[in-house]
Amino acid sequence: MYGAILGDIIGSPYEFDRGKKTKDFELFGKDAEFTDDSVMTIAVAEALLDAGKDASIDRIRELVTESMQKWGHKYPHAGYGGRFRVWLAQKNPVPYGSYGNGSAMRVSAAGWLYDTLERTRKVARATADVTHNHPEGIKGAESVAAVIFLARTGSSKEQIRNYVTEEFGYDLSRTCDEIRPHYHHVESCQETVPEAITAFLEGNDFEDVIRTAVSLGGDCDTLTAIAGSMAGAFYGIPALLTAECRARVPEDMLNVLNCFDETLGRGCDTEEATAGLKDNRYLEKAISIFYEASTKENLVQILAVISKRMEQQGQLIAAVEPSQAVFDLFDPAHLKVGDTVTAQEDLHFRLRKIQTKDGREWLAAFTSDEEVRKGESTSTLAISMEDHLKAVLDMDNVAGVIINPWGQSFLMDKELIHILFQAEEEK
C-alpha cells in the first residue's frame, strides 16, 4: 500500500516521458502528488477490508465496483483514462475489456490480506475484471499481487522471477539498461508490468527500486507504483518515507491506511494505541510533577521513568518536516544503537527543531498523539526513545530534546542524556 502510493507520488512529475531517464533526481519534486493510481489503490483496499477474508468473489466484485466509483467521484480530477471515466459515471457499470495497467497499479492490497497464494490470485482477478476483463488486464493484476505475496512471505528474488516467468509468461530476460533507451509512454499491462517487475528485481533496496523504475520513463507514475508495491513487500519501507507518504495524502485516505495497518497488526505511527507509546502516561505524570516543583528528586524521577520506558522498548513521537536540504537526520528504520548519525545526500525529511529564548535549538518530541494536537500542525513519526536520545548526542547543532513542547514541556539537554546513559551502563 505505502509502496504503491509512494511510487505514484514520486513518479508523478515524470509521467509522459517528462524525466531524463536517470536515477539521479529529486525524490520528491515540487510537482510530486498522488494521482488516480493512489486513489484506486485506496478504493480497492477499502473494498477488500470491508469484504473480509472469506467473502465470495461475487461480493468482492460488488464492493470493489462500489468503492472505486465512490472514490472516483470524490477525486474526479486525479487523471483517469477516458474509458475508465465513462465507467465511473455509469449507474450500472460493466467491464469493458481493458488490458490497461490500471488493474495492476491498484491491486497491492490483495497481495497483503490473504493467507494463501491461491486466494490472493483469485481476489486479484476479481479486482481486475470489474473493468479490465481482458486476459492481459487480469494477468497484470494477478502477477503483481502474486509477487507481493511471495515477497512478504520470504521468497527470494530468484524464486519470484521463476514463478512469474513460469506462471504468467512475462519476459524478464532484459535488464533495465536494455529496456531504458527505447522505452516510451505506454499504458498496457503487457508493456508495464514486466518492466516494473524487472525494476524491482534489479533494485538493491526500496528507494533504489523506486529510482530504477522512474529512470525507465514512460508511464512512470504507474510503473513506479507497481514496482514500489513489490519493493515495499520485499524490503519494507523506511519510516521517514512512510511518514512522507502519510503527509502527502488527505485524511480520508489516511483512514483507510490506518485500517489496513490495524488489520495487518501493525499500528499507525502516531496512534496512542501503539505499543511503544501506550505507557508514556507515566512519563507525562513525572513531567507534570516536575513542572510544578523543579526539585532534584523530581528530576531523578523523570530520568528513572525514561530509563524504564527504554527497557520496555518505548517510543517518542518525533516532529519532522519535509526538506530538500542536508540536515542532521537519521532514518529510524535503519539506525542501530550506537550508530553515528552523519549527513547524507538527498534526504527528504529533517527532524523539526524548536528554538528557545536563549537561542538554543532543540529537537521536538511528544509522548502521545494528544500532545501533538495541542499545538501547531506538524508531520510526525514514532521512533525508539533510546535511538532518538542517542542520535541527539551525535548532533552538533542541537542542545537536546524538548518533550511535549506545546504542553507541560521538559527540556532534556545533552548533559542529562549523558547522565542517563552512564547510569544505564553502570546497572
C-alpha positions in Angstrom: 0.0 0.0 0.0 2.6 2.6 1.1 5.0 1.4 -1.6 2.4 1.8 -4.3 1.3 5.3 -3.2 4.9 6.4 -2.8 5.8 5.1 -6.2 2.8 7.0 -7.7 3.7 10.3 -5.9 7.4 10.1 -6.7 6.9 9.1 -10.3 4.1 11.6 -11.0 6.3 14.6 -12.1 8.0 12.4 -14.7 4.9 10.8 -16.3 4.5 11.1 -20.1 8.3 10.8 -20.6 9.0 14.1 -18.8 12.0 12.7 -16.9 15.6 12.4 -18.1 15.8 8.6 -17.7 18.2 8.8 -14.8 18.2 7.6 -11.2 19.7 10.9 -10.1 16.6 13.0 -9.5 14.9 14.9 -6.6 12.9 12.2 -4.9 10.0 14.4 -4.1 9.9 17.1 -6.8 7.8 20.2 -6.5 5.1 18.7 -8.6 5.0 15.3 -6.8 1.5 14.4 -5.9 -0.8 11.4 -5.7 -2.8 10.6 -8.8 -5.5 8.1 -9.9 -3.1 5.3 -9.1 -3.2 6.1 -5.3 -7.0 6.9 -5.3 -7.8 3.5 -6.8 -5.3 1.7 -4.6 -7.1 3.1 -1.6 -10.5 2.2 -3.2 -9.6 -1.4 -3.7 -8.1 -1.7 -0.3 -11.2 -0.3 1.4 -13.4 -2.7 -0.5 -11.3 -5.7 0.4 -11.2 -4.6 4.1 -14.9 -4.2 4.1 -15.4 -7.6 2.5 -13.3 -9.6 5.0 -11.1 -12.6 4.2 -13.9 -15.1 3.5 -16.2 -13.0 1.2 -17.3 -14.6 -2.0 -15.7 -13.5 -5.3 -19.1 -12.0 -6.4 -19.3 -10.0 -3.2 -15.7 -8.8 -3.7 -16.5 -7.6 -7.3 -19.6 -5.8 -6.0 -17.7 -4.0 -3.2 -14.7 -3.1 -5.5 -17.1 -1.6 -8.0 -18.9 0.4 -5.4 -15.7 1.6 -3.8 -14.0 2.6 -7.0 -17.0 4.6 -8.1 -17.2 6.3 -4.7 -13.5 7.3 -4.6 -13.6 8.2 -8.3 -16.4 10.7 -7.5 -14.6 12.0 -4.5 -11.5 12.7 -6.6 -12.8 13.3 -10.1 -9.7 15.0 -11.4 -7.0 12.5 -10.4 -6.0 11.7 -14.0 -8.2 8.7 -15.0 -8.2 7.3 -18.5 -11.1 8.1 -20.9 -12.9 4.7 -20.8 -12.5 4.5 -17.0 -14.0 7.9 -16.6 -17.0 6.7 -18.5 -17.2 3.6 -16.3 -17.1 5.8 -13.2 -20.1 7.7 -14.4 -22.3 4.7 -15.2 -25.2 3.7 -13.0 -24.7 0.0 -13.6 -21.1 -0.2 -14.7 -19.9 -3.2 -16.7 -16.3 -4.3 -17.6 -15.0 -3.0 -20.9 -12.3 -5.4 -22.0 -9.3 -3.2 -21.0 -5.8 -4.5 -20.8 -4.5 -1.2 -19.4 -2.1 -1.1 -16.5 -4.8 0.3 -14.1 -5.6 -3.2 -13.0 -2.0 -3.8 -11.9 -1.4 -0.5 -10.1 -4.5 -0.7 -7.8 -4.1 -4.3 -6.7 -1.5 -4.2 -4.0 -3.9 -4.7 -1.0 -4.8 -8.1 -2.4 -1.1 -9.1 -2.1 -1.2 -8.5 1.7 -4.6 -9.5 3.1 -4.8 -13.3 2.4 -3.1 -16.4 3.7 -2.6 -18.3 0.6 -1.2 -17.6 -2.9 -4.3 -19.2 -4.4 -6.7 -16.9 -2.6 -4.5 -13.9 -3.4 -4.7 -14.6 -7.1 -8.4 -15.2 -7.1 -9.1 -11.9 -5.3 -6.7 -10.0 -7.6 -8.5 -11.4 -10.6 -11.8 -10.1 -9.1 -10.4 -6.6 -8.5 -9.3 -6.5 -12.2 -12.3 -8.0 -14.0 -14.8 -5.4 -12.9 -13.2 -3.2 -15.6 -10.1 -4.8 -17.0 -11.5 -8.2 -18.0 -9.1 -8.7 -20.9 -6.8 -11.7 -20.2 -3.8 -9.3 -20.1 -5.5 -7.0 -17.7 -6.3 -9.9 -15.4 -2.8 -11.3 -15.7 -1.3 -7.9 -14.8 -3.2 -7.7 -11.6 -2.7 -11.4 -10.7 1.0 -11.3 -11.3 1.6 -8.2 -9.2 -0.4 -9.5 -6.3 1.4 -12.8 -6.5 4.8 -11.1 -6.4 3.7 -9.1 -3.3 2.5 -12.3 -1.6 5.8 -14.1 -2.4 7.9 -11.1 -1.4 6.2 -10.7 2.0 6.3 -14.4 2.8 10.0 -14.8 2.4 10.6 -15.9 -1.3 13.9 -14.9 -2.8 14.1 -12.7 -5.9 15.2 -15.7 -8.0 12.2 -17.7 -6.8 9.9 -14.8 -7.6 11.5 -14.4 -11.1 11.0 -18.1 -11.8 7.4 -18.1 -10.6 6.4 -15.1 -12.7 8.1 -16.5 -15.8 6.5 -19.9 -15.4 3.0 -18.8 -14.3 2.5 -15.7 -16.4 4.9 -15.9 -19.3 6.4 -12.5 -18.9 9.8 -11.9 -20.5 12.1 -10.9 -17.6 15.3 -11.6 -19.5 16.0 -7.9 -20.4 17.9 -5.7 -18.0 16.8 -2.1 -17.1 19.7 -0.8 -19.1 18.4 -2.7 -22.1 14.8 -1.5 -21.6 15.6 2.1 -20.9 16.8 3.5 -24.2 13.7 2.6 -26.2 11.0 2.5 -23.6 8.3 5.1 -24.0 4.9 6.1 -22.6 2.6 3.1 -22.9 -0.4 2.2 -20.6 -0.9 -1.5 -21.3 -0.2 -4.2 -18.7 1.9 -6.2 -21.1 4.3 -3.3 -21.6 4.3 -2.0 -18.0 4.1 -5.0 -15.6 7.3 -6.8 -16.8 9.2 -3.6 -16.7 8.1 -2.9 -13.2 9.0 -6.4 -12.1 12.4 -6.0 -13.7 13.0 -2.7 -11.8 12.0 -4.5 -8.6 14.3 -7.4 -9.3 17.3 -5.2 -10.1 16.9 -2.7 -7.2 19.1 -3.0 -4.1 16.6 -1.5 -1.6 13.2 0.2 -1.5 14.5 3.6 -2.7 16.8 2.1 -5.3 13.8 0.2 -6.8 11.8 3.5 -6.9 14.7 5.3 -8.6 15.3 2.5 -11.1 11.6 2.4 -12.1 11.4 6.2 -12.6 14.6 6.0 -14.7 12.8 3.8 -17.2 10.5 6.6 -18.2 7.2 6.1 -19.9 4.0 5.9 -17.7 6.3 6.0 -14.7 3.9 7.0 -12.0 2.0 3.8 -12.7 5.2 1.8 -13.4 6.7 3.0 -10.2 3.6 2.4 -8.2 3.7 -1.2 -9.3 7.4 -1.6 -8.6 7.1 0.2 -5.3 4.3 -2.1 -4.2 6.6 -5.1 -4.7 9.6 -3.4 -3.1 7.7 -2.5 0.0 6.7 -6.1 0.5 10.2 -7.4 0.0 12.3 -4.7 1.7 9.9 -2.9 3.9 9.7 0.9 3.7 12.0 3.3 5.7 10.0 5.1 8.4 10.7 8.5 7.1 9.3 7.6 3.7 6.2 6.2 5.3 5.8 9.5 7.2 6.3 11.4 3.9 3.6 9.3 2.3 1.2 10.0 5.1 1.9 13.7 5.0 1.0 13.8 1.3 -2.4 12.2 1.3 -5.7 13.6 2.7 -7.4 12.4 5.9 -9.9 10.1 4.2 -7.1 8.1 2.6 -5.2 8.1 5.9 -8.2 6.5 7.5 -8.0 3.6 5.0 -4.3 3.2 5.5 -4.8 3.2 9.3 -7.4 0.5 9.0 -5.2 -1.5 6.7 -2.3 -1.3 9.2 -4.6 -2.4 12.0 -5.8 -5.3 10.0 -2.2 -6.4 9.4 -1.4 -5.9 13.1 0.9 -3.0 12.7 -0.2 0.1 14.5 -0.1 3.5 12.9 2.9 5.6 13.9 1.1 8.3 15.8 -1.7 6.2 17.4 -1.7 6.2 21.2 -2.6 2.6 21.0 0.9 1.8 19.6 2.6 -0.5 22.0 5.7 1.7 22.1 3.6 4.7 23.2 0.9 3.3 25.4 2.8 3.6 28.8 4.1 7.1 28.1 1.4 8.4 30.5 3.9 7.6 33.3 6.4 10.0 31.7 3.7 12.6 31.3 2.9 12.3 35.0 6.5 12.6 36.0 6.9 15.7 33.8 3.8 17.2 35.3 5.1 16.8 38.9 8.5 18.3 37.9 6.7 21.1 36.1 5.0 22.1 39.4 8.1 21.6 41.6 11.5 21.5 39.8 13.4 19.7 42.5 16.3 17.3 42.1 14.2 14.4 43.4 11.5 15.1 40.7 14.2 15.3 38.0 15.6 12.0 39.1 12.1 10.5 38.8 11.8 11.7 35.2 15.1 10.0 34.3 14.0 6.9 36.1 10.8 6.7 34.1 12.7 7.3 30.8 15.1 4.5 31.7 12.2 2.2 32.4 10.5 3.2 29.2 13.7 2.4 27.2 13.8 -1.0 28.8 10.2 -1.5 27.6 11.2 -0.5 24.0 9.3 2.7 24.5 8.9 5.3 21.8 8.5 9.0 21.3 6.7 10.8 18.5 9.3 12.9 16.7 8.2 16.1 14.9 9.5 16.1 11.3 9.2 18.3 8.3 9.9 17.9 4.5 13.3 19.2 3.4 15.4 19.1 0.4 18.4 20.3 2.4 21.1 18.2 4.0 20.4 18.3 7.8 21.0 16.3 10.9 18.7 13.5 10.2 18.5 9.8 10.7 16.3 7.0 9.4 14.9 5.1 12.4 14.2 2.1 10.2 17.9 1.6 9.8 19.5 3.2 12.8 21.0 0.8 15.3 22.0 1.6 18.9 25.5 3.2 18.8 25.3 4.2 15.1 26.8 7.6 14.3 24.4 10.0 12.6 26.0 11.6 9.6 24.8 14.0 6.9 23.7 12.2 3.7 22.7 13.5 0.3 19.0 13.7 -0.9 17.4 13.5 2.5 13.7 14.1 2.3 12.9 14.8 6.0 14.5 16.6 8.8 13.8 16.4 12.4 12.0 19.5 13.5 13.8 21.9 15.8 12.3 24.5 18.2 14.4 27.5 19.3 14.2 28.6 23.0 14.5 32.3 24.0 18.2 31.8 24.8 18.8 31.0 21.1 19.5 27.3 21.5 17.8 24.7 19.3 16.1 21.6 20.5 14.6 18.6 18.7 10.8 18.4 19.3 9.3 15.1 20.5 6.0 14.1 22.0 4.7 11.4 24.4 1.3 10.9 22.6 -0.8 12.0 19.7 -2.8 14.1 22.1 0.3 16.1 22.9 0.9 16.6 19.2 -2.6 18.0 18.7 -2.1 20.7 21.4 -0.1 22.9 19.1 0.6 23.8 15.5 0.2 21.1 12.9 3.3 19.0 12.2 4.2 15.8 10.5 5.3 13.1 12.9 6.6 9.5 13.2 7.1 7.2 16.2 10.7 6.2 16.8 12.6 4.4 19.5 13.1 6.5 22.6 16.6 5.1 23.1 17.6 5.6 19.4 16.3 9.1 19.4 18.2 10.2 22.5 21.4 8.5 21.2 21.0 10.3 17.9 20.7 13.7 19.7 24.2 13.1 21.2 25.7 12.9 17.8 24.1 16.2 16.6 26.5 19.2 17.0 23.9 21.9 16.4 21.2 20.9 18.9 21.1 21.4 22.7 19.0 18.3 23.3 15.3 17.4 23.0 12.2 19.2 24.2 9.5 16.8 25.2 5.9 17.9 24.7 6.7 21.5 23.6 3.0 22.5 23.3 2.1 21.5 26.8 3.9 20.8 30.0 7.3 20.6 28.4 10.6 19.1 29.6 14.0 20.2 28.3 16.4 17.3 28.3 19.8 18.6 27.4 22.8 16.6 26.3 24.3 16.6 29.8 21.2 14.9 31.2 21.1 12.4 28.3 24.8 11.6 29.1 23.9 11.1 32.8 21.0 8.8 31.8 23.1 6.5 29.6 26.0 6.5 32.1 23.6 5.3 34.7 22.4 2.6 32.3 25.9 1.4 31.8 26.5 1.1 35.5 23.4 -1.0 36.2 
